[in-house]
Amino acid sequence: MISWIISLNNAYVRPYPALIERTANTILQRANEDRVVHKSWVYRFIKRLPPNFHYITQKPMEKKRMESENLDGLSIWFDHYAKLLEKYEFRPNEIFNWDETGYVLGQGKRQKVVSTCPIANSPNRGQAESITGIECIAADG
């Protein structure tokens, strides 16, 4: 079961309790066992997982956005950004941050999942009707 959870996590799929229960019952069925696991077994199993597994709330996110998150690339970008700020002597009141958040209509909701990462996102179907909220603030507040 642990190897299966790891392989799912590597494919950006996080198993939720009902999926873990179905998989355990399929394993028992294939082993010609006459028993099934109960929902309470799943939660006890999750509690017994090694410390590198987390039972967290997964937030849906666009697949392309998930794939673009790269800590090494972000670190390089911010180093370059710091050099530009220093070179052109930008003042805090000349630096703005625009932030937007989108709400996709008809998108799946958050759900509890088992993950090898402390933060989990699930890819959604991409193109859909959405509502966007925008906020802007200067670096000096």
DRENFITI-685993 format. One line per field, with one value per atom (N, C-alpha, C): residue number from 1; residue in three letters; atom name; y, x, z. Coordinates in nm, 3 decimals, always signed. Example, Ala and Ser with C-alpha at 12.3 -4.5 7.8 and 13.67 -1.06 7.14 Angstrom:
<pts>
num 1,1,1,2,2,2
residu Ala,Ala,Ala,Ser,Ser,Ser
atome N,CA,C,N,CA,C
north -0.569,-0.450,-0.330,-0.225,-0.106,+0.003
east +1.319,+1.230,+1.320,+1.285,+1.367,+1.290
up +0.780,+0.780,+0.780,+0.708,+0.714,+0.787
</pts>
This chain:
<pts>
num 1,1,1,2,2,2,3,3,3,4,4,4,5,5,5,6,6,6,7,7,7,8,8,8,9,9,9,10,10,10,11,11,11,12,12,12,13,13,13,14,14,14,15,15,15,16,16,16,17,17,17,18,18,18,19,19,19,20,20,20,21,21,21,22,22,22,23,23,23,24,24,24,25,25,25,26,26,26,27,27,27,28,28,28,29,29,29,30,30,30,31,31,31,32,32,32,33,33,33,34,34,34,35,35,35,36,36,36,37,37,37,38,38,38,39,39,39,40,40,40,41,41,41,42,42,42,43,43,43,44,44,44,45,45,45,46,46,46,47,47,47,48,48,48,49,49,49,50,50,50,51,51,51,52,52,52,53,53,53,54,54,54,55,55,55,56,56,56,57,57,57,58,58,58,59,59,59,60,60,60,61,61,61,62,62,62,63,63,63,64,64,64,65,65,65,66,66,66,67,67,67,68,68,68,69,69,69,70,70,70,71,71,71,72,72,72,73,73,73,74,74,74,75,75,75,76,76,76,77,77,77,78,78,78,79,79,79,80,80,80,81,81,81,82,82,82,83,83,83,84,84,84,85,85,85,86,86,86,87,87,87,88,88,88,89,89,89,90,90,90,91,91,91,92,92,92,93,93,93,94,94,94,95,95,95,96,96,96,97,97,97,98,98,98,99,99,99,100,100,100,101,101,101,102,102,102,103,103,103,104,104,104,105,105,105,106,106,106,107,107,107,108,108,108,109,109,109,110,110,110,111,111,111,112,112,112,113,113,113,114,114,114,115,115,115,116,116,116,117,117,117,118,118,118,119,119,119,120,120,120,121,121,121,122,122,122,123,123,123,124,124,124,125,125,125,126,126,126,127,127,127,128,128,128,129,129,129,130,130,130,131,131,131,132,132,132,133,133,133,134,134,134,135,135,135,136,136,136,137,137,137,138,138,138,139,139,139,140,140,140,141,141,141
residu Met,Met,Met,Ile,Ile,Ile,Ser,Ser,Ser,Trp,Trp,Trp,Ile,Ile,Ile,Ile,Ile,Ile,Ser,Ser,Ser,Leu,Leu,Leu,Asn,Asn,Asn,Asn,Asn,Asn,Ala,Ala,Ala,Tyr,Tyr,Tyr,Val,Val,Val,Arg,Arg,Arg,Pro,Pro,Pro,Tyr,Tyr,Tyr,Pro,Pro,Pro,Ala,Ala,Ala,Leu,Leu,Leu,Ile,Ile,Ile,Glu,Glu,Glu,Arg,Arg,Arg,Thr,Thr,Thr,Ala,Ala,Ala,Asn,Asn,Asn,Thr,Thr,Thr,Ile,Ile,Ile,Leu,Leu,Leu,Gln,Gln,Gln,Arg,Arg,Arg,Ala,Ala,Ala,Asn,Asn,Asn,Glu,Glu,Glu,Asp,Asp,Asp,Arg,Arg,Arg,Val,Val,Val,Val,Val,Val,His,His,His,Lys,Lys,Lys,Ser,Ser,Ser,Trp,Trp,Trp,Val,Val,Val,Tyr,Tyr,Tyr,Arg,Arg,Arg,Phe,Phe,Phe,Ile,Ile,Ile,Lys,Lys,Lys,Arg,Arg,Arg,Leu,Leu,Leu,Pro,Pro,Pro,Pro,Pro,Pro,Asn,Asn,Asn,Phe,Phe,Phe,His,His,His,Tyr,Tyr,Tyr,Ile,Ile,Ile,Thr,Thr,Thr,Gln,Gln,Gln,Lys,Lys,Lys,Pro,Pro,Pro,Met,Met,Met,Glu,Glu,Glu,Lys,Lys,Lys,Lys,Lys,Lys,Arg,Arg,Arg,Met,Met,Met,Glu,Glu,Glu,Ser,Ser,Ser,Glu,Glu,Glu,Asn,Asn,Asn,Leu,Leu,Leu,Asp,Asp,Asp,Gly,Gly,Gly,Leu,Leu,Leu,Ser,Ser,Ser,Ile,Ile,Ile,Trp,Trp,Trp,Phe,Phe,Phe,Asp,Asp,Asp,His,His,His,Tyr,Tyr,Tyr,Ala,Ala,Ala,Lys,Lys,Lys,Leu,Leu,Leu,Leu,Leu,Leu,Glu,Glu,Glu,Lys,Lys,Lys,Tyr,Tyr,Tyr,Glu,Glu,Glu,Phe,Phe,Phe,Arg,Arg,Arg,Pro,Pro,Pro,Asn,Asn,Asn,Glu,Glu,Glu,Ile,Ile,Ile,Phe,Phe,Phe,Asn,Asn,Asn,Trp,Trp,Trp,Asp,Asp,Asp,Glu,Glu,Glu,Thr,Thr,Thr,Gly,Gly,Gly,Tyr,Tyr,Tyr,Val,Val,Val,Leu,Leu,Leu,Gly,Gly,Gly,Gln,Gln,Gln,Gly,Gly,Gly,Lys,Lys,Lys,Arg,Arg,Arg,Gln,Gln,Gln,Lys,Lys,Lys,Val,Val,Val,Val,Val,Val,Ser,Ser,Ser,Thr,Thr,Thr,Cys,Cys,Cys,Pro,Pro,Pro,Ile,Ile,Ile,Ala,Ala,Ala,Asn,Asn,Asn,Ser,Ser,Ser,Pro,Pro,Pro,Asn,Asn,Asn,Arg,Arg,Arg,Gly,Gly,Gly,Gln,Gln,Gln,Ala,Ala,Ala,Glu,Glu,Glu,Ser,Ser,Ser,Ile,Ile,Ile,Thr,Thr,Thr,Gly,Gly,Gly,Ile,Ile,Ile,Glu,Glu,Glu,Cys,Cys,Cys,Ile,Ile,Ile,Ala,Ala,Ala,Ala,Ala,Ala,Asp,Asp,Asp,Gly,Gly,Gly
atome N,CA,C,N,CA,C,N,CA,C,N,CA,C,N,CA,C,N,CA,C,N,CA,C,N,CA,C,N,CA,C,N,CA,C,N,CA,C,N,CA,C,N,CA,C,N,CA,C,N,CA,C,N,CA,C,N,CA,C,N,CA,C,N,CA,C,N,CA,C,N,CA,C,N,CA,C,N,CA,C,N,CA,C,N,CA,C,N,CA,C,N,CA,C,N,CA,C,N,CA,C,N,CA,C,N,CA,C,N,CA,C,N,CA,C,N,CA,C,N,CA,C,N,CA,C,N,CA,C,N,CA,C,N,CA,C,N,CA,C,N,CA,C,N,CA,C,N,CA,C,N,CA,C,N,CA,C,N,CA,C,N,CA,C,N,CA,C,N,CA,C,N,CA,C,N,CA,C,N,CA,C,N,CA,C,N,CA,C,N,CA,C,N,CA,C,N,CA,C,N,CA,C,N,CA,C,N,CA,C,N,CA,C,N,CA,C,N,CA,C,N,CA,C,N,CA,C,N,CA,C,N,CA,C,N,CA,C,N,CA,C,N,CA,C,N,CA,C,N,CA,C,N,CA,C,N,CA,C,N,CA,C,N,CA,C,N,CA,C,N,CA,C,N,CA,C,N,CA,C,N,CA,C,N,CA,C,N,CA,C,N,CA,C,N,CA,C,N,CA,C,N,CA,C,N,CA,C,N,CA,C,N,CA,C,N,CA,C,N,CA,C,N,CA,C,N,CA,C,N,CA,C,N,CA,C,N,CA,C,N,CA,C,N,CA,C,N,CA,C,N,CA,C,N,CA,C,N,CA,C,N,CA,C,N,CA,C,N,CA,C,N,CA,C,N,CA,C,N,CA,C,N,CA,C,N,CA,C,N,CA,C,N,CA,C,N,CA,C,N,CA,C,N,CA,C,N,CA,C,N,CA,C,N,CA,C,N,CA,C,N,CA,C,N,CA,C,N,CA,C,N,CA,C,N,CA,C,N,CA,C,N,CA,C,N,CA,C,N,CA,C,N,CA,C,N,CA,C,N,CA,C,N,CA,C,N,CA,C,N,CA,C,N,CA,C,N,CA,C,N,CA,C,N,CA,C,N,CA,C,N,CA,C
north -0.119,+0.000,+0.126,+0.125,+0.241,+0.267,+0.162,+0.177,+0.232,+0.189,+0.236,+0.385,+0.427,+0.569,+0.654,+0.605,+0.678,+0.691,+0.584,+0.590,+0.686,+0.689,+0.784,+0.928,+0.951,+1.085,+1.131,+1.041,+1.075,+1.116,+1.070,+1.105,+1.220,+1.291,+1.402,+1.361,+1.238,+1.189,+1.154,+1.212,+1.189,+1.102,+0.987,+0.901,+0.957,+0.953,+0.995,+0.869,+0.880,+0.761,+0.657,+0.699,+0.601,+0.522,+0.587,+0.518,+0.417,+0.455,+0.362,+0.241,+0.263,+0.153,+0.059,+0.116,+0.032,-0.048,+0.015,-0.054,-0.167,-0.143,-0.249,-0.365,-0.336,-0.443,-0.518,-0.449,-0.515,-0.609,-0.564,-0.649,-0.774,-0.756,-0.872,-0.966,-0.911,-0.993,-1.074,-1.011,-1.081,-1.188,-1.171,-1.271,-1.379,-1.378,-1.475,-1.471,-1.354,-1.335,-1.313,-1.362,-1.348,-1.228,-1.134,-1.021,-0.890,-0.784,-0.649,-0.556,-0.449,-0.350,-0.251,-0.196,-0.099,+0.042,+0.140,+0.279,+0.315,+0.265,+0.296,+0.240,+0.129,+0.074,+0.175,+0.242,+0.337,+0.447,+0.503,+0.612,+0.564,+0.442,+0.385,+0.362,+0.316,+0.297,+0.429,+0.534,+0.666,+0.714,+0.692,+0.734,+0.657,+0.533,+0.450,+0.473,+0.555,+0.579,+0.645,+0.625,+0.688,+0.840,+0.907,+1.051,+1.135,+1.080,+1.159,+1.160,+1.095,+1.098,+1.197,+1.269,+1.371,+1.349,+1.368,+1.364,+1.510,+1.564,+1.708,+1.736,+1.863,+1.906,+1.947,+1.884,+1.911,+2.022,+2.115,+2.227,+2.210,+2.217,+2.206,+2.321,+2.293,+2.393,+2.354,+2.453,+2.424,+2.347,+2.243,+2.153,+2.228,+2.322,+2.397,+2.479,+2.532,+2.610,+2.520,+2.400,+2.305,+2.269,+2.245,+2.204,+2.316,+2.441,+2.554,+2.587,+2.531,+2.560,+2.485,+2.562,+2.506,+2.594,+2.544,+2.626,+2.676,+2.594,+2.639,+2.757,+2.745,+2.853,+2.980,+2.966,+3.083,+3.150,+3.073,+3.127,+3.209,+3.156,+3.227,+3.356,+3.351,+3.468,+3.577,+3.541,+3.642,+3.699,+3.619,+3.672,+3.777,+3.747,+3.841,+3.968,+3.950,+4.062,+4.154,+4.097,+4.176,+4.260,+4.202,+4.275,+4.391,+4.370,+4.479,+4.591,+4.556,+4.658,+4.744,+4.678,+4.748,+4.833,+4.778,+4.848,+4.976,+4.968,+5.083,+5.166,+5.129,+5.202,+5.232,+5.128,+5.144,+5.171,+5.263,+5.290,+5.205,+5.175,+5.091,+5.143,+5.277,+5.327,+5.314,+5.267,+5.246,+5.097,+5.013,+4.869,+4.825,+4.759,+4.715,+4.564,+4.508,+4.367,+4.355,+4.290,+4.259,+4.114,+4.087,+3.948,+3.921,+3.807,+3.769,+3.628,+3.603,+3.468,+3.438,+3.318,+3.280,+3.179,+3.189,+3.094,+3.027,+2.900,+2.828,+2.775,+2.811,+2.766,+2.617,+2.544,+2.401,+2.316,+2.373,+2.299,+2.215,+2.104,+2.018,+2.091,+2.043,+2.110,+2.049,+2.112,+2.060,+1.928,+1.840,+1.713,+1.668,+1.586,+1.533,+1.418,+1.420,+1.318,+1.281,+1.170,+1.128,+1.168,+1.238,+1.288,+1.275,+1.259,+1.259,+1.402,+1.499,+1.642,+1.708,+1.803,+1.869,+1.957,+1.993,+2.072,+1.996,+1.975,+1.900,+1.979,+1.973,+2.032,+1.924,+1.939,+1.845,+1.920,+1.862,+1.931,+1.933,+2.046,+2.048,+2.041,+2.054,+2.030,+2.143,+2.251,+2.357,+2.465,+2.469,+2.575,+2.560,+2.664,+2.667,+2.812,+2.839,+2.975,+3.008,+3.128,+3.163,+3.308,+3.337,+3.472,+3.506,+3.628,+3.666,+3.784,+3.776,+3.886,+3.939,+4.073,+4.133,+4.229,+4.229,+4.318,+4.375,+4.500,+4.563,+4.638,+4.628,+4.700,+4.739,+4.858,+4.902,+4.840,+4.829,+4.768,+4.846,+4.975,+5.054,+5.053,+4.969,+4.955,+5.044
east +0.083,+0.000,+0.087,+0.195,+0.282,+0.348,+0.395,+0.455,+0.354,+0.230,+0.123,+0.098,+0.093,+0.071,+0.186,+0.310,+0.426,+0.418,+0.381,+0.372,+0.262,+0.151,+0.045,+0.094,+0.161,+0.213,+0.312,+0.394,+0.490,+0.420,+0.297,+0.217,+0.120,+0.142,+0.058,-0.086,-0.105,-0.237,-0.226,-0.313,-0.309,-0.428,-0.405,-0.517,-0.597,-0.726,-0.817,-0.865,-0.921,-0.956,-1.041,-1.143,-1.228,-1.149,-1.053,-0.970,-0.878,-0.823,-0.738,-0.820,-0.942,-1.030,-1.059,-1.096,-1.125,-1.003,-0.885,-0.764,-0.731,-0.743,-0.717,-0.813,-0.938,-1.036,-1.009,-0.960,-0.922,-0.804,-0.706,-0.591,-0.637,-0.726,-0.777,-0.855,-0.934,-1.013,-0.922,-0.817,-0.723,-0.644,-0.630,-0.561,-0.658,-0.778,-0.883,-0.918,-0.912,-0.952,-1.103,-1.167,-1.311,-1.349,-1.262,-1.290,-1.270,-1.321,-1.304,-1.263,-1.196,-1.159,-1.274,-1.282,-1.386,-1.326,-1.413,-1.368,-1.278,-1.308,-1.226,-1.084,-1.068,-0.934,-0.850,-0.911,-0.838,-0.777,-0.854,-0.803,-0.696,-0.708,-0.601,-0.475,-0.492,-0.379,-0.308,-0.385,-0.326,-0.246,-0.297,-0.225,-0.094,-0.087,+0.033,+0.137,+0.107,+0.203,+0.330,+0.443,+0.569,+0.555,+0.645,+0.633,+0.644,+0.700,+0.710,+0.579,+0.475,+0.342,+0.256,+0.174,+0.091,-0.054,-0.145,-0.288,-0.333,-0.349,-0.370,-0.491,-0.529,-0.636,-0.572,-0.616,-0.565,-0.646,-0.577,-0.641,-0.629,-0.739,-0.730,-0.650,-0.566,-0.485,-0.470,-0.460,-0.443,-0.313,-0.319,-0.205,-0.081,-0.096,+0.018,+0.084,+0.004,+0.059,+0.139,+0.089,+0.161,+0.296,+0.297,+0.419,+0.522,+0.475,+0.567,+0.636,+0.589,+0.649,+0.781,+0.889,+1.023,+1.104,+1.138,+1.207,+1.343,+1.416,+1.545,+1.527,+1.430,+1.402,+1.356,+1.273,+1.227,+1.342,+1.432,+1.548,+1.635,+1.659,+1.739,+1.668,+1.535,+1.459,+1.470,+1.454,+1.461,+1.602,+1.704,+1.841,+1.859,+1.810,+1.817,+1.736,+1.619,+1.532,+1.602,+1.668,+1.739,+1.850,+1.921,+2.027,+1.969,+1.854,+1.790,+1.745,+1.689,+1.646,+1.765,+1.877,+1.998,+2.054,+2.059,+2.118,+2.041,+1.907,+1.827,+1.777,+1.818,+1.787,+1.638,+1.556,+1.412,+1.385,+1.292,+1.248,+1.125,+1.097,+0.981,+0.848,+0.829,+0.702,+0.691,+0.797,+0.795,+0.780,+0.770,+0.760,+0.619,+0.551,+0.414,+0.402,+0.313,+0.281,+0.134,+0.110,-0.028,-0.051,-0.161,-0.195,-0.335,-0.353,-0.486,-0.516,-0.641,-0.684,-0.807,-0.815,-0.928,-1.017,-1.142,-1.241,-1.302,-1.276,-1.325,-1.465,-1.558,-1.696,-1.707,-1.771,-1.791,-1.669,-1.567,-1.443,-1.462,-1.390,-1.395,-1.353,-1.399,-1.368,-1.244,-1.201,-1.087,-1.126,-1.027,-1.054,-0.930,-0.949,-0.839,-0.775,-0.641,-0.566,-0.440,-0.378,-0.250,-0.143,-0.040,+0.063,+0.200,+0.302,+0.440,+0.493,+0.413,+0.450,+0.358,+0.411,+0.325,+0.218,+0.232,+0.132,+0.098,-0.030,-0.070,-0.172,-0.158,-0.253,-0.293,-0.412,-0.457,-0.481,-0.439,-0.464,-0.613,-0.661,-0.800,-0.802,-0.917,-0.930,-0.880,-0.826,-0.768,-0.867,-0.911,-0.998,-1.139,-1.185,-1.320,-1.356,-1.484,-1.526,-1.482,-1.429,-1.379,-1.410,-1.397,-1.412,-1.276,-1.226,-1.094,-1.103,-1.031,-1.016,-0.874,-0.856,-0.724,-0.696,-0.571,-0.529,-0.392,-0.366,-0.238,-0.191,-0.060,-0.004,+0.140,+0.182,+0.319,+0.408,+0.537,+0.630,+0.639,+0.605,+0.610,+0.477,+0.384,+0.256,+0.150
up +0.000,+0.000,+0.000,+0.076,+0.084,-0.052,-0.117,-0.251,-0.350,-0.339,-0.427,-0.402,-0.275,-0.242,-0.298,-0.284,-0.335,-0.487,-0.556,-0.703,-0.747,-0.674,-0.707,-0.685,-0.573,-0.544,-0.651,-0.701,-0.806,-0.935,-0.953,-1.071,-1.039,-0.927,-0.883,-0.856,-0.814,-0.774,-0.627,-0.547,-0.403,-0.364,-0.303,-0.267,-0.149,-0.161,-0.055,+0.016,+0.136,+0.215,+0.143,+0.069,+0.000,-0.105,-0.172,-0.271,-0.203,-0.089,-0.012,+0.032,+0.077,+0.119,+0.002,-0.113,-0.231,-0.274,-0.272,-0.313,-0.217,-0.087,+0.011,-0.009,-0.035,-0.058,-0.188,-0.291,-0.416,-0.392,-0.313,-0.280,-0.207,-0.109,-0.035,-0.126,-0.217,-0.310,-0.402,-0.453,-0.541,-0.468,-0.336,-0.255,-0.206,-0.262,-0.226,-0.078,-0.021,+0.119,+0.122,+0.226,+0.241,+0.328,+0.343,+0.431,+0.355,+0.414,+0.358,+0.472,+0.436,+0.537,+0.554,+0.670,+0.702,+0.694,+0.683,+0.676,+0.794,+0.912,+1.030,+1.016,+0.942,+0.919,+0.842,+0.744,+0.661,+0.747,+0.838,+0.921,+1.019,+1.067,+1.152,+1.068,+0.943,+0.852,+0.826,+0.800,+0.773,+0.894,+1.014,+1.136,+1.155,+1.103,+1.118,+1.008,+0.911,+0.802,+0.855,+0.786,+0.829,+0.835,+0.909,+0.928,+0.801,+0.694,+0.570,+0.491,+0.540,+0.479,+0.557,+0.486,+0.549,+0.507,+0.602,+0.573,+0.571,+0.452,+0.435,+0.346,+0.343,+0.253,+0.121,+0.015,-0.119,-0.184,-0.248,-0.315,-0.466,-0.540,-0.686,-0.745,-0.846,-0.913,-1.059,-1.147,-1.290,-1.312,-1.395,-1.416,-1.465,-1.559,-1.610,-1.499,-1.409,-1.298,-1.204,-1.179,-1.094,-1.156,-1.287,-1.355,-1.360,-1.354,-1.364,-1.232,-1.122,-0.992,-0.980,-0.975,-0.968,-0.874,-0.756,-0.656,-0.704,-0.779,-0.831,-0.927,-1.015,-1.110,-1.040,-0.937,-0.862,-0.789,-0.733,-0.662,-0.758,-0.876,-0.977,-1.018,-1.036,-1.075,-0.969,-0.841,-0.735,-0.718,-0.741,-0.738,-0.848,-0.968,-1.081,-1.050,-0.990,-0.953,-0.853,-0.752,-0.651,-0.716,-0.813,-0.884,-0.964,-1.028,-1.104,-1.011,-0.896,-0.801,-0.756,-0.732,-0.689,-0.803,-0.922,-1.037,-1.071,-1.074,-1.113,-0.995,-0.875,-0.752,-0.736,-0.752,-0.731,-0.584,-0.557,-0.420,-0.392,-0.264,-0.231,-0.286,-0.293,-0.345,-0.497,-0.562,-0.707,-0.744,-0.642,-0.665,-0.624,-0.715,-0.689,-0.704,-0.628,-0.642,-0.678,-0.788,-0.829,-0.797,-0.735,-0.701,-0.750,-0.805,-0.851,-0.805,-0.784,-0.752,-0.835,-0.882,-0.967,-0.898,-0.928,-0.879,-1.000,-1.017,-1.134,-1.104,-1.190,-1.172,-1.203,-1.116,-1.137,-1.107,-1.046,-1.015,-0.889,-0.885,-0.767,-0.641,-0.530,-0.404,-0.339,-0.232,-0.158,-0.092,-0.075,-0.009,+0.067,+0.168,+0.247,+0.170,+0.162,+0.089,+0.165,+0.125,+0.180,+0.080,+0.127,+0.038,+0.101,+0.015,+0.063,+0.070,+0.026,+0.034,+0.136,+0.214,+0.312,+0.250,+0.121,+0.049,-0.077,-0.101,-0.220,-0.301,-0.430,-0.522,-0.621,-0.674,-0.775,-0.905,-1.019,-1.145,-1.177,-1.226,-1.270,-1.422,-1.480,-1.624,-1.712,-1.655,-1.737,-1.773,-1.897,-1.945,-1.888,-1.821,-1.766,-1.738,-1.720,-1.687,-1.545,-1.525,-1.392,-1.358,-1.230,-1.178,-1.117,-1.140,-1.092,-0.996,-0.884,-0.791,-0.800,-0.804,-0.821,-0.705,-0.657,-0.550,-0.587,-0.553,-0.581,-0.457,-0.427,-0.314,-0.348,-0.299,-0.318,-0.210,-0.237,-0.144,-0.013,-0.015,+0.109,+0.183,+0.139,+0.208,+0.148
</pts>
